[in-house]
Amino acid sequence: MASVQDITVSAAINILSAVLFLVAFAILRLQPVNDRVYFPKWYLKGIRASPTSSGTLVKKFVNLDARMYLRFLNWMPAALRMPEPELIDHAGLDSAVYIRIYLLGLKIFVPITALSFAVLVPVNWTGETLEHIKDLTFSDIDKLSISNVQSGSKRFWAHIVMAYIFTFWTFYALYKEYKLVTAMRLSFLAAAKRRPDQYTVLVRNVPPDPDESVSEHVEHFFCVNHPDHYLTHQVVYNANKLAQLVEQKKGLQNWLIYYRNKYEKNPKKKPATKTGFWGLWGKTVDAIDYYSDEIEKLNKEEAEERERVISDPNAIVPAAFVSFKSRWGAAVCAQTVQSQNPTIWLTEWAPEPRDVYWDNLAIPYVELTVRRLLMAVALFFLTFFFMIPIALVQSMANIEGIEKVLPFLKPVIEAKAIKSVIQGFLPGIALKIFLALLPTILMIMSKIEGFTSLSGLEKRSAGKYHMFLLINVFLGSIVTGTAFQQLHEFLRQSPTEIPKTVGVSIPMKATFFITYIMVDGWAGIAAEILRLVPLILFHLKNTFLVKTEKDREQAMDPGCLAYSTSEPRIQLYFLLGLVYSTVTPILLPFIIVFFGFAYLVFRHQIINVYDQKYESGASFWPHVHRRIIIGLIISQLLLLGLLSTKDAENSSPCLIVLPILTIWFHIFCKGRFESAFVRFPLQDAMVKDTLERATEPNLNLKAYLQDAYVHPVFKGGEFDRPAALDEEEENPLVATKRTSRRDSSSKVGSNDGTPSEG
């Protein structure tokens, strides 16, 4: 169990690490050679250009202006200066609302911390129970927790009253924020510039027709059922193999550029490479000739595959992007059932073109249920079996575990300074390192499930990661702790006993979570702003691959907000704050520092660095709200379980009301606000359409939408559209290729008996 001294050592290490990261960032960002690493967003917008400096060569790489170094912290007020409307216009609603999660954390926990320290800390400290228990090891931090209150004491009423106050304050903050974000979303959608996804619907599971191709069938169906609003459509091709060839060619082109640059710098020696894996083994050949030949081979393969995809009817999957003449027409189609059979002609709002995950559009719709079932089973085993290595790692990350496995180190680790580092720093850093690969695994699982948009993939991965952190990091750390045997006992217990078991363990684990917060939430956030990996990669690319300004722009890696990993991590802090607010309030200041520091850092990043891959209009907020509600319910149940072990039977039943009220509050907010995040009001669609017709009467919407949803591998080259579009798009009749209808059409198509076109 970590003592106050151990926590102090951990705080010193992490604060020093954070300060070093911030100082390094403040210095590196001032250097002209790093300008594209720390301000890439302004370059992408065309507002900023590479710094130019007359004079010595040194000035092109190093900032020699001493006055700039005196103002090295001016990025902090600058990050807070941009008003929110301008921030939305600059970075998008997704980014602006994302950093409001940190602001919400401050709104919730600053008042809660003040009340906890004013009421609960004195109540716990004066309990003086731990001092009278013989043979019990405890620290001063434990004296500030509920563990220091005597069983059966009336002091527990203070914790119950505070639990009610904290719950209602959280209700108020969540409701106000949900209302504000909903208004921001509706305002953003109403004021948004014209985008292809406003007019387009993704149609999946198009039923096969023996007489018509997928393209003809889609056109016929929507001409019949949406005759006044249908405009055009784009069928979906299975171009996954072609996309792989294109990516493979890009990699070879980078190597070719590298070797050509190398040869230009030293023409006396022609570069060579080996034909084996990564050039590590195999026959030694001329590098420029080798990669030129390989690219030529791929060009031929790519051309053949492109021709096959365009000409092969089997390459067209039963899905299409269907565009309408108005937003109103698209909204009606996206939000209604298209057929008596609810399993065909399935429609949903199309993601914006940047948001489409093209690989998964080729997955047959009937496979999706099976894929998601298999991934659910895989997630179950991954989550619960991951508790074993986490228990093992945490058993090793404490004094007793290390001495048991490595007894010869006992004299070293028993030294006061080493012991403090191990107990105050090692558990948090070990857990963080152990979780490093998990987000990649969860994203792969989400891709296998078949989601068709990047935003959908990120939201799905975030849900998995949140559940994983909840079960493994929170519950697993509390229950398994330092002894792996407790995991077996935990899994054997009945569900009604789990709150008691976890509740009893919560106060003892406060010090572990304090160290984790400092490692992940202090030093980790400071490392985020330093951007060490993008900095190194940029200079490697700039040295070996860059010849032109365009190459230099492509070498930039602005990154983006990783919602699938960062939002669940934020939720862990909400959970810890809500759980420990009534149990061990000393943890709350560490959480406040995290929310405040992260808000500052990420506001700076979305202004100067991150370039979002897509814009979803803050569609993720209902998930944020729901997860905070889950954390609130867990905190209430665990407090109830803890008090039930403290002989507080008369007072603890009062807490049963809180989970019921919280569930009711969630249902109320869901009914009040969630529809704005899944549907688009027809009234707003009609207003935007009317305004557009009045201000742009000559708008050629079909030309605007023509190539919006063409697969990226076809853009920039010739792309043959289906003949049905060219032949029939001007036909005022509803065209069909069905053999069964040609005879009847020939009888009524014209008075002279000539068959009508179809």
N, C-alpha and C positions, 0 to 999 in steps of 0.2 A: 504494500500500500504506500503510495507516494505521500511524502510529508510536505509541509509548507516549503521547506528548504528545496525539496526536489522540484516542486512547481516553480519556485523562484529560479532555479537553474535552467529549467526548460524555457521559462519566459525569457530569461536573458539570452539563451541561445537563439530562440526564434525571433526576438526583437532585433538582435544583432544581425541575424540573417536577412530580415526584412529591410533593415536600414542599409546594409551593404548592397542589396538588390536595387533599392531605390536610388542610392548614390550612383551606382554603376549606370542605371538607366538615365539619370539626370545628366551624366557626363556623356554617355554614348549618343544620346539623342541630339546633342549639340554639334556633333561632328558631321561635316558635309557628306562624308562617304557613307554615313548610316541614314541619311535623310529618307531614303525610300523604304527603309525598314520600319521606322517609327512614325512616318506620315504617309503611308501608301494610299489612304483613302483620298487624299487631296490630289494625288497624282492621277488616280483613276478618274476623278471628276474633271481633270484638265485644269485645275485651279493652281496647282503648284508645279514648278519646273525644277530640274536639277540645279543645285546651288552653283553659281559661277563666282569665281574669285580670281582677281588679277593678282599678280605678284608671284611669289615662289610656289614651287610645286607642292610644298608642304601645306599651303593654305587650301589646296583642293581636297585635302584629306582630313586636316585637323583645324578646328576652330581656335584661332589664336587671340580672339577677343576676350580679354579677361573680364569685362563687364558682364558678359553672358553667363559666366560661371558664378557670379555673385547672385544672379537671379535664377539659379538652377531649380528652385522649387516653384517657379511661376506656373508650371503645368497644373498644379493643384487648383488655384482659383480659376484658371482658364477652363478647366474641366467642368466647373460649376456655373460658368458665366452664360453659356448658351441657353436661352429659354426653351421650354419644352416644345412649343409649336415649331420653332426653328429646328430643334433637334429631330422632330418627326419628319420634317421636310428633308432634312439632311441625311438621316440614317434610316428612316422608315419607322412604322409603328411597332413592328416586332421588337426592334432594338430599344425603342423608348419605353415600351411597356415592360420589357424584360428587366431593365434596371429599376423599375418601380417595385419589383419583388424585394430588392434590398431596402428600398425606402419603406415598404410595408413592414419589413422586419424591425426597422427602427421605430415606426409608429406603434407597433405592438409592444416591443420589449423595453423601450425607455420608461414608459409609465409603470409597467409591471416591475421592472428592476427597482424603481424608486419606492414603490409600495412594499416590495419584498424586503428591502433593506430597512425600511422604516418600521415594519411590523414583524415579519417572520424571523429575520436575523436575531433581534433581541429575544424573541420568544425561544428560539432554538438555543442560543448561547447561554441563557440563564436557566436552561433545563437541568444542567449539571448531572446528567444521568450517567454518562460514559465514565466519569471520574470515579464513580462508586462501584463499578463493575470490575471485579478482580480478574487478572490474567487476560485483559482485553487490550489489544494494540490499537491505538487510534491516533489521529493527528488533530491539529487545531482546526483543520478544515471540517473534520467530522463534528466538531463542536458547533459548527454553524448549520448543521443539517438537522433534519427531523429525527435522526437517530439519537440525538442528545435529549429528546423529550421523553419523559418517563411513560411507560405503558399505562393506559387508563387515565392519563392526565386530561384535564379540561382544556389544556393549552391547544389540543388538537382542533378545537372549535375555531381558533385563529386560522389554521390551515384550510379548514373547510370554507370559512367565509371568504378567504382570499381566493380559493379555487373558484367560487362563484363570481367574484369581482373580475378575476382574470378572464374567465370564460366570457362574461358579458362584454368586457372591453374588447376581446378578440372578435366577438360577433360584430361589434360596432365598426371596428377597423376593417374587417373583411367586407362588410356590407357597403361601406362608403367606397372602398377601393373597387369592388365589383361594379358598383354603379358608375363610378368615374371611368373605368376602363371600357365599360359597355358604351358609354357616351362617346369616348374617344374613338372606339371602333366604328360606330355608326357615322360619326362626323368624318372620319377618315375615308370610309367607303363612299359617303355622299360627295366628298370633295376630291376623290381620287381621279387622276387623269385616266383617259381612255386606255384600257388594257384588254388584250385578247380574251383573258379568262372571264371578263364581264359578260361576254356574248357567247361563251362556249360551254358545252356540256360534254362530259366524258360518258360515252355509251359503251357498256360492256355486255358480254354474253349475247351478242347478236345471233339469233337462231339461223341455222343453215337453211339455204333454199336451193333446191335442185336446178332451178332455171335462172338464178341470178347470182352474180358474184356478191361478195360482202359489200363492196362499194355501191353497186346497183341496188342491193336490198336496203341498205341504210337510206339512200336517197329516196327510194320509193316509199319507205315507211314514214319518213318525216314529211315528205310532200303530201301524203295522205292525211296524217294526223296533226301536222302543224303547218297547214297550207299557207297561212298568212304570215308566218314568222320564220320558217326555215330559210336559210341562206345558202350554206355550203357545208361541206364536211371534208375531213381528212382521215382516210383509213390508216390503221396502225400496221406497220411492217415489223416482222421479226428480223431486225437488223443487228442482233447481238453479236453475231460472228463478225460482221462487217465493222462494228464498233471496236471489237478487239483488234482487228487488223489495223485500224486507224491509230489506235493507241500504241500498238507495237511499232508502227512506222515512226511515230513521234519520238519514241525512245531511241530508235536507230538514228534518226536525224540529229538528235542531241549529241550522240557520240560522233557523228560525222562532223558536226560543227566544232566539237572539241578538238578533234584531230587536225582539222583544217587550220584552226587558230594556232594550234601547237606548231604546225608546219610553217605557217607564216612568220612566227617568231624565230624559228630556227630552220631556214630553208636548206641548210647543209645536210640535215638528217631527216629522212622520211620516217614518220611514226609507224610503228608496227604494233600488232595485237595478235592474240591467240584466238583461235576459232572456238574454243571451248566455253564453258559456262562463265559469264562475266569476264571473259578474256584471261582466265586464270590458268588454263591449260589448253592443250591442243596444238595444232600446226601454227607456226608463226607466219603471218602474212602482212602485206602492206595494209595498214588500217584504213586509209582513205579509199583505196580500191575495194577493199572487203565490204565496208559499210555502204559504198555506192552500189555495189552489186546486190547486196541484201535489200536495199531500199527499192531497187529496180524490180527485184522478184516480188516484193510485197506490193508494188504498184500494179503489177499484173494480176496478182491474187485479188487485190482490192477491186480492180475493174471487173474481174469475172464475178466476184461475189456481189458487187453492186448491180450488175446486169441480171444476175440470178434472182436477187431479191425483188427487183422491179418487175421482172417478167413472169416469175413463178406465182401462180395464184395461191399456192400453199404457204407462201411467205406472208400472206396477209392474215392477221389474227382477227377473231370475231370481236373487234372493238373499233371505235372511231371517235374522233373529236368532231362534234356537230356544232356548227355556229349558226346563230340566229340574227335576224335583222335588228333586234332590239335587246336590251338588257331584260326587259319585261318578258319577252318570249323565252329567253334562256332561263330566267328564274322559274317560270311556270313549268318548263320541261324538267329542270333539275330537281324540283321539289314535288313532283307528282309521279304516280305510277303510270307506266306507259302501256301496259298490257294486262289482260285478264290473268295471264300466267305471271306471277310475281317473280319468277326466276329468270325471265328473259327481258331484253331491252331495259337493262338496269341503268339508271341515269344518276349522275352526281355532278356537282360543280367541277369543271375541269381545273386542275391546278394551273397556276400561271406557267408559261412555257419554261421559265428557269427552274420551276419546282418539280417538273415531271421527272420521275425516275423511269427511264425508258426501258431498262432491262426487264422490269416486272410486268410491263404491258403485254409481253408475249406469253405470260403464264396463263394457261386455260383457266377460266373462272371456276370450273368444277373442281380444280385442284386446291383452291384456296382454303376450303374448309379442312381438308386433310392436312395440308401444310401447317395450318395454325394449330390444329390439334396436336400434331407431332412436336411443334415448337413449345406448346404449353407443357407437354410431358417433359421435354428436355429442360425447360426452365425450372420445373419442379425439382428434378434431380440435381441440376447445377446449383440451385439455391441451397438445398439442404446438405448436399455433399460438400459444398464449399465451407460449411461450418467446421468440418474436420480440420482442414489446413489452417483456418483462422484460429481455431482453438490451439492448434499446435504452435503457430507463430506467437500467439500471445503468451502461451506457457513458456516459450523460450525467451520472451522479452521481459522477463522479470528475474529478480535475484535468485529465487529458489530454483526456477527451471534451469537457469544457466549453470548453477552450482551442481545440480543433479547430473546434468549431461557432461559438463566439463569441470570436474572437481578440482583439477590442477590449477584452475583460474581463480579459485576462491580467495587466496590472499590479495589478488589484484582487484577484483570487483568489490571486495569488502572495504576498499579505501573509500573515504567519505565522498570525494569528488566524483570518482567513477560510479559509485553507487547512485548518486544523485542524477547523473546523466542517464544511466540505464533505466531508472524508475521514472524519471521525469520526461525523458525525450524518446527513448528507444521504442516503447510500445506504439506511440503515435506514428512515428516514421515507418515502422515495420508494417503497420496496417496500410498506410498510404501506398507504399511500394507494392504491397501484395495485391492491391486493387487496381494497379495501373493498366493491366491488359483486359480487365473485365468489360469496359465500354465497347471495345472492338468486338468482343465475342457477342455481346448483346445486339449490336448493330447488324452483325452477320445473320443472327437469328431473325431479326425483324425483316431483313431483305428476303430471307427464305420464305417468310410468311406472305410475301407478295404485295406489299403496299406500293402504290403507284406514284407517290409523291415523296419528295425529300422531307417535307414537313410532317407527313404521315409517318415516315420511318423514324424521324426524330422523336415524335410524340410517343410512338410505340416503344422505342428503346428507352425513353425516359421513364415510362411506366414500369418496365422491367427493372431498370436500375433502381428506381425508388423502392420497389418491393424488396430487391436484393439488399439495399442499405438498411431497410427497416428490419428485415429478418436476421441478416448476418452481422452487420456492423453494430446495430443497436441491441437487438435481443441477443444475438450471439455473443457480443462482447460482455453483456451483463451476466448472462447465464453461464457460459462456458468459462469465461474469465481466465483464471490461471490453472484450472484443473479440467482436463479433458473428460474425466469421468462424469462431471456434472452434465455434460451434453446428453449422455445416455439417460440420466435421471430425468432431464427435462422432457425428452421425447416420450418417456414412459408415463408421464403425469397426465391426469385428466384435464380437459380444457378449463374446468372451473378452478383448478389449483394454479394454473399458469400465472394469473395476475398476482397471486400471493408470492409465488417464488420470485418472479421478476421484481415485484415491488420491494421485497426485502433486500434484493441485491442492488437496487438503484443507488441508494446513498453511498455504498461502498465503491461504486464505479465512477463517481463524480470526478475524481482526480485523473482517471484515464481519459475521460472525454475532454477535460480541460487541456491536457497535453495534445490531444488530437486536434482540437480547435486551433491551438497555437501553431501547430505544424501545418495543417491544411488551410486554415483560414487566415493566418497572418503571413507566414513565410511563403506559403503557396500562392497567395494573391499577389504578393510582391514579385514573385518569380514570373507571374503572368505578364506583368507590365514590362519586364526586362526583355522578353522575347528572345531568349538566348538561342534557341534552335533555329527560328527563322533568320536571325542575324547571321549565324554561321552558314546556313544554306544559301542565303543571298550572296554572300561574298564568294562562296565556292562557285556558284553559277556565274557571278559577275566576272570572275577570274578566268573561267575555262569555257564558257558558252556564249558570252555576250559579245556582239560585234556592233550592234546598232542600238538606238534608243528604244526601238520596239522590242528587241531582245531583252533589254534591261527592264522594261515594263513587265514582260512575261516572267522575268526572274523574281519579281516581287511576290511575296506570299502574304497578303493582308490577313488571311484567316477570317473567321467569323465566330459569332457566339455559338458555342457548342451546346445547344439547348438539351440534347439527349443526355449529357453528362453533368453539366453545371446546374441545371434546375433541380434534379434529384439531390445533389449535394447541398443546395440551399435548403431543401426540405428537411434534410437531416438536422440542420441548425435550428429550424423552426421546431422540430420535434424535441430536440434536446432542451431548448429554451422553455417550451411548454411543460415538459415533464419535470424539469428541475426547478421551475419557478416556485413551487410549493415544497420541494424536498430539500434541495441544496442551492439556495439562491446565489451563493458565491460564484456559480458558473455563469450567471447572466451578464456581468460586465465583459467577459471574454467574447460572448456572442454579440454584444452591442459593438464592440471594436471591430469584429468581423464584418457586420452589416455596413457600418459606416465606411470602413476602409475599402471594402469591395465595391460599394456604390461609387466612391470617388474614382477608383481604378477603372472600373468597367465603363463609367461615363466618359472617361478620357479615351478608352479604347474604341468605343463606338463612334466617337467624334473624329478621331485621327487615324485609326487603324482598320478596324473590321469592315469588310465588305460583304454584306449578307447575300447568301446565294438565292434567296427568294423572299417574298413578302406574303405573309398569311393573314395580315390584319389582326394580329394578336389573338388568333384562334386558339392558342394554348391556354388562355387564362382560366377557363373552367377547370382544367386539370390542376393548375396551381391552387385554385381555391379548394378543390376537393381534397388534395393531399394535405393542406394545412388543417382541414376539418378532421382528416384521419389522425393526424398528430394530436389534435386537441382531444379526440375521443380516447386515444391510447393513454394520454396523460391522466385523464379522469379515471380510467379503469385501473391504472397502476397505482394511483393515489388511493383508490378504494381498496385495492388488494393490500397495500402497505398498511393502511389504518386497521384493516381487519386482523392484522397480526400484532397490533399494538393495544389490544383490549379496548378498542374504541367502538364496540358494537353499537352503542347507543347513538353515536354521532355519525358513524360512517354510512348508515343507510340514507342519509341526506344527500350523499353524492350520487345516488342512483339516478336522481332526476337529471343530472347534468348531461350524461350521454344521450338521454332521450331528447332533451332540449336541443342539443347540438345536431342530432339527426334531423329534427324538425327544421332547424335553421337552414341546414343544407338543402333540404327539400324546397323550402321557401325561396331561397336564392336561385336554385336551379330552375324553378318555375318562373321566377321573375326576370332572370337575365339570360339564361343559357340559350334561348332560342335565337338571340341576336348573334350568336357565334356559330350557329349551324344553318341558319336560313337567312335569306336576303329579303327584306320587306318589298312586296310588289309596289307599294306606294312610292318608296324611294327609287325603285327602278324606273317607274313611270315618270317621275320628276326629272331624273337624269336624261331619259330618252327625249322628253319634250324639250328640255333645254338644249340638248344637242341638235335636234332638228331645227330649232329656231336660230341657233348660232352658226351651224354648219350645214346648210341645206344641200350643198353639193358634195357632201362627204361620200367617198367611194369606200364603203365599209368592206365590201367583198375583197377589194385589193389589199386593204389593211390586214385582213384576216387570212389571206391566201396562203402564206407560208409560215404562219405563226406556230402551227403544231406539226410542221414537218420534222422528222427525226434529224437531230444535229448532223449526222454523218452525210445527209443529203443536201445540207445547206452549203451554198457556195459553189454548187455544181449543177449540172442539168438533172432535172428530176421530172420524169414522165408521170403525169397524173393519169388516173383511170380514164379510159375513153368515154365512159358513161357521163362524166362531168362535161366534157367538151361537146358531146353530141346532143345532150338532152337539157342542159342547164337553161337554154333559152326557150324550151318548149313549154307553152302555156298549159299543156295537158300534163297529167300525172303519168310519167313514162313508166313502163314496166317491160321486162324481158321474159316474163313468164310465158311459156308455151301455151299453157291452158287459157291464157287471156288473149292470145293473138287472133284467134278465129273470131271471137266476139268483137274485138277491136276493128278487124277488117270489115265487119258488116256495118259498123256504125261510124267508122273513121272518116268516110267520105261518101258523097252521093254517087260517085261514078264507080264505086266498088274497089278503088285503089286502097290497099292496106295503109293505115296510118303509121308513121314512124314510131318505133318503140323498141 
